[in-house]
């Protein structure tokens, strides 16, 4: 669709010929924002790299070799020259076998048997192989422990969101992020909208004041059921739970944390604040396994009484919607493509750059986040995203707990909460010493 405001398109084409790493690499252009008739600041146009610069060879290890781990490994390998994957770790041998086949088929990389590790302690062995970068893609429950170990071993990190499932784990990630920053390490998380060309271009114009002050936001991730696993003969209770991890709160954080974090993060990012309290509702209607809810609706309140209405659902045969909408005093935006004035006139539309054949030259965010990580490591322009992602992570947990309990939950309470999910003691592939209880609002513990 062509933008209705031709000036916006021409201005975009003139000012996005060179695209590079956001906030870390390269100088930004200054362009003038479209105006609503009131004065706005200059727009600092984002700059992206299409490939990381050459430099020292970087060897990566992958912890968590399922679909996301395999995908992230390929994204890393395609980020630039002199990149390799030399080690992998997972709880299950079949996942090791799968990623090894993927690496051979896709990149002609054959891993040494001695660098393929299985078990709960496999990540420790991987850290001893001489890797420079670690990709963390296990179920989120394990993320705080794995991230802390990577920082202590002085490894750069790409870790998938969410970064934790409970307040204790989230605060541990915040602390480890500070350590990573002090140690000169680079950390990129899987909140890929922050590495998306379209979101960055829209945000640059929002920062110019084109829609004034943001006064509210609505964020959604409503989709069909995700997936589940049936317990197979020979699987212990622990193995079943971990293979079915998205359906268990102690492993995934529930889908408001595991998936809806993306949309919540856009609101926090654009507004530049963290909500101070939340009241929510949710329920479990059709989920087959586990103890998670399958729908949430949460009213988050920022300071100065700015609200974010958050909604997420994973139920088949319902209306679907994955989007973000932010209202300002002078206009509104969908965050991803359009900016309108208060009367509904288009002030800006993001149009991806194209080559001479009309094909898009935009880099997908799953690739861009790895380009940004490698470029930051090689140029010394440090990037550490873990603490910011952890703050959004805890926002989502605050919303989850508000829905689970039926109470108003505050940020201060979350920052002081001793809530820690999961079995007690050392983990093993056997029985799970915990009882899964589906929360009932008004009676669930805090």
N, C-alpha and C positions, 0 to 999 in steps of 0.2 A: 504494500500500500504506500502511495506517495504521500508525503506530508502536505497538509493544506497550506502551511506556511513555507513558501518557496525560499524565502530568505534564510530560514533555518537550515534547509538542506544545503544551500550554496555555502553558507558559513561553515557547516559541518565538513563538507568536502574540501574546503580550503584549509581547514585547521586540523584535520586528522590524517594527513598524508603519512606522517611518521607516528608510530604508536610504540610505547615502551614500558618498562616496569614502573608500576604506580608507587609514587612516594618513596621509591628506593633508588631507581636508576634513571639517569638522564634529566635534562632540564625540561620543564613544562613550558608550553607556549601560553601567552596571554591573549585571549580573544574576548570580544565584548559580548555579553549576554544579550539575548532578545529582551526587550524592555516592555513592561506593562504600562509605561507612561511615568513610572516612578524610577528614581535613580537606583541602579544596581551596581554591584562591584564587578570588576573584571573577572572573567572565567579563566581559571587555571586549568587548561585542557590536559587531561591525562595522557601520558605517554607510555606505550607498551613496546616491549621487545617481541619479535616474532620467533626468536631463538635465543637461547642463552649464549653469551660469548664463550669462545674457546678459553681454555685455561688448564689448570692442574687436573689430572684425571680424578674423578670422583667415583668411589666404589660404594654401592648401596646394598643394604640388607633389608629384607622384607619380613616383618613380624605380623603374621595373620595372612594366610595365603588363599583366602576365598576369592570371590569375584572382585571385590573392591581392592584387595591387596594385589591381585594380578593386574587389574586395570591401572592402579597407581604405579606399579613397576614399569609398565609399558609407557605410561605418561612421562615418567622420569627419564626413561631411556631415549625418548623422542624430544626431550627438552633442549638438547644441544650436543656438541661433540665431546668425545672423551668421557662418556658416562657408561657405567657398567653395573650389573647386579651380580654379586658374587656369593651371597648367602641368603638362605631363607629359613624361617622358623614357624612352626604351627603345632597345635596340639594333636593334629590328626595326620597320619601318613598319607591318606588319600588326597588331602589338600596340598601336601608337598609334591606328590606325583603330578597333580593337575598344573601347578604353577611351573614346574620344570618342563612339562610338555608345552605349555604356552610360550615360555621363553625360547624353547628350541624352534617351535613352529613360526613364531612371529619375529624373532630377532636373531635366530641361529646362535643362541647362548646356551651352552651346556654347563650346568653347575657341577662342581666337584661333590661327590658323595659326602666328603668330610665336612662340607659347609652346609649341609641340610640337616636341620635339627627338629626333633619331635619331643613334645612334652610341655608341662607347665613352666619348666625352667629353660626352655629352648632359647628364649630371648637373651638370657645371660650368656649362653654359648656363642650366639651370633655376635654379640658385642666384642668378643675376643678374636674375631676373624680379621680385623683390620679394616672394617667398613668405615667410611667417612660420613655417610648419611644413612639414617634408619627410617624406613617407612612403617608406620604403626597403623595397622588396619584390622586388629582383632575386634571382637565385641567390646563396647566402650567400658565395661566394668574393669577391664585390665589396663586401661589407658594410663591412669595416674602412676601406677607402679612402673610400667614400662617407660613412660616419659622420664620419670625421675632417674631411672637407671641409665637412660641415654644421656641425660645431662651430666650425670656423675662420670660417665665414660667419655665425655667431651665429644659427643656426636651431634652433627646437625640432624634435624628431624623434620619429616613431613608426617603429620598425624591427622587421621580422619576425625571429623566431628562425630558425635559429641565427644568431649574430652573426659567426661566422668558421668556417673549416674546418680551421685548423691552430693550433699554439701561438703562432706569431709574430703571426698576425692577431688571435687572442684577446687577447693582451697589449696589442696596439695599441688595441683597443676599451676595455680597462681604463684605459689612459692617457687616451684621449679622453674617457672618462666623467668622469674627474677634472677635466678641462678644462671639460666641460659644466657640471659642478656649480659650479665656481668662477665661471663666466660667468653663472650664474643661469638656465641653460637647463633645460627640462623634457624628459625622455626616457622614453618608455614602450616596452617591447619586447613581442613577441608570445607571451610565456608567459602565456596568458590564464587559466590556472587561478588565478593570483594575483589576478585580477579577477572570479573566480566567487563568487557569493553562497554557494553550498553549501560550497565548500572553505574560504572565510573563516570561516563559522560553525562548521564542524567544528574548524578550527585554533584558534579562540578558546577552545574548550573543552579542547582538548589542552593549550594553554598554561596553563590553570587547574590542570593536574595530574590531570585526571580519569582518565587511564590511567597515571599515574606517568611514569617516565623511559622514553623510547623506546629499545629495545634491538636492534631489527632492522627491516628493511623489505624488501618484495618489490615490484618494479615491472615492469610489462609493457606492451609494445605489439606484440602479435601480430595480424597482419591478412593479408589477401590481397595479392597483388602490387599495387603502386601503379599505375604507368603507364610506358610507354616510347614513344619515337618511332623510326620507321624513317627512315634517311637518304634524302632525296628528291633527285632529279636537280636540279642547280643549287646545292645546298647545299655550302658548303665544309666541311672537317673541323671548323673552329671553330664554324660555325653549327650543324652537327649536334649537337656536344657541348652547346652552350648550350641548344638547344631540347630536348635529352634530359637536362637537367642533373641530375635526381634520381638518375640511374644512374652518375654520375661522381663519384668521391671528391673531386677537386680543386674541383668546383663545389658539391657538396652537403655534403661531410663524411661521406658514407655515412649510412644511415638511422638508425643509433644516435645520430648527432649531429643530423641534420635533423628527425627525427620523434620519436624516443624521448627527446629532451631534455625534453619535457613531463613525463614520468613521473619521470625522474631529478631534475628540478627540484622536484617535490613532495617527494621524500625529503629532499633538501638543505634545502628550505624548512622542513619540519616539524621535522626534527632540528636545524636551525640550524647545521650544520657542512658542511664539504667533505671528501670521502674523501681519505685520505692515500696510498692505493695501490689497485691493481686487478690482478686476474688474470682472463683471459677466454678464451673460445673462440668461434669463428665459422667460417662457410664460405659458399661460393657454390654453390648447388645448381641453381637453375632460372632465374636472371636472364638476360635475353636480350641486353641491350646493356650497355655501360659496364664498369666494373671494380669495382663495389661488391660487398660480401657481401650475402646475403639473410637471414642469421640471426646473432645474437650472443647469448651468455650470459656475463655478467660478474659476478664477485664483487668488489664494492667494499668497502673497509675504512675506516671512520671511525676517529678516535682512540678509545682505550679499547676497541678491538676490537668495536665495533658494526658490523655488516655490512649492506650493501644487496645483495640479489640482483636483478640486472637481466636481463631477457630481452626480445628483440625479434625479430620475423620478418616478412618480406613474401613469403609463398609461398601460392599458391592451394591450396584443398582441405585446409587444416589447421585445427586448433583455434584460434579467435581469442579474444583477451582484451586489453582496454585498461583497466588499472586500477592502483591502488596500494594497498598494505596495510602498516600499521605496527603493530608489537607493542610494548606497554609493559609495565612491571612490574606494572600493575594492570588491564590491559585491552588492547583493540586497536581499530583503526579502519580503514575503507576510504578515509578521507580526504575522500570526496565526499558521504557521506550518513549513515552509521551510526557510532556508538561503542558498543562492548560492554564489559562487565566480563570478568574472566578466566573466569567460568563461562558466558559466552555470553548473558547478559541484556542487553537493549538499555538503554543509559543515555541515549542521545540519537539522534534521527533528524531530519535537516534536512527541513523541509516548506516548499516555496515559498509565499510569500504569494499570496493570491488576492483578486480583487475581489468585488463583491456577486453577480456571476453565476458565481462559482466559477472564473473564468479566472485563470491565473497572471499576476501583475504583475512577475515577476522579469525583469531585463534580462539578455540573453544576454551572455556575457563578450566576444565579438567587438565588441559595441557598448560595453560597460562600460569597456573599456580606453581607448577614445577619449573617452568622457565624462570619465574620470579625467584624461586628458591635458589636454583643453581646460579643465576646471575648475581644474587646477593652474596652468596658464598664467594664467588670468584672475584667480585669487585670490592669486597669489603664493606659494602653498603648494607649493614646489618638489618635484617627484618626478623622480628619476633612477634608472632601473632597469638601465642598461646594464652596470655593473660586476658586479652580482649575477648577471645572466643570463650574462655572460661566464664567471663562475666555474663555473656549471653547465655551460656550453658546453665548458669545458676538462675538466670531469669526464667528459663524454661522449667527448671526444677521447682522454682517458686510457684509457677502456674500449676504444675502438676500437683504439688502438695495442697494448694488451695482447692483444687477440684476434688482430690482424694478426701480431704477433711471437711470441706464445706465451710472452712473458716477463712477470715482474712489473714493472709500470710505476708509478712514484711521482709524487705531485703535485709534489714538488720537481724531479723530472726534467722534467716538463711546463713548469714555470715557467722553466726554464733551457734548454728545447729550442730549437734553431734550425730545426726542421722547418717548411718553407714549401712548400705545394703549388701546383701550377699551372705553366704555361709560363713560361720566362724571357723577360725583355724586354717590349717594348710589344706589347699584344694587337692582333690584326687579324683580319678575317674571311677567313682563308686557311688554309694548312696549320698544324697544331699541332706545335710542335717539342718533343714529349715522347712517351715511350713509356709506355702504360698497362700496368702490371704488376699482376696479381692477387696479393695477398700470400699467402704460404705460411708458416704458423706454424713457427717453428724455423729458418727461413732468411730471413725478411723482414727488411729493415733496420729499425732503431729509428725 
